[in-house]
Amino acid sequence: MEESIPSGQSFWDAVETAENIEFVLTHPNGWEGAQQAQMRDAAIHAGLINDTPSSRARVHFVTEGEVCLQHIYSTEHPPERFSFLGELAFLHQ
């Protein structure tokens, strides 16, 4: 990031010192608590957050399937083509 975007270094410096940034990480469908804990530990080791309860609470997880559905819902198909039943989403032709 520091090298690939303009002002990358200053952006990264702001991220490293901010205590109000929420991080949303994606993971494969089927991953649960143990794998999410490993990813949260990786965020600590990478310097995204500190190892405190309040910092750990700023890391959130979403499955790749949920991200895919959100992308399709928000960019490729109008909302009226979807219907929902509980946690299931249906795309109508």
Steps between C-alpha positions, in 0.01 A plus 500: 500500500781738584643464151194431287271795571567873507563623855516134607749561778298778661180296462662198668640719778146628568363144510769386741425775750119514469293338771168556324550290186295182471655219294282255307683188387365236265542128552389180325149374564502253787773665703392562855637618831840327501596619153366849568710514818808413292417780257450745787840396640650556153352853500681562830829364368461706180460816708140576398379493860641477851456194719227651718132404531387832350734461201401136448135612490581720198569193282189354335455205267283427199497189284610509138150388403345799677742737327421344162126536555541860615706581191241348267218669690661843497657513154356257250132453571227736618368430852151415370645184338578356845273338752598377844383213717678507834871493420444382142508741206344421164587678175211506254560502125 
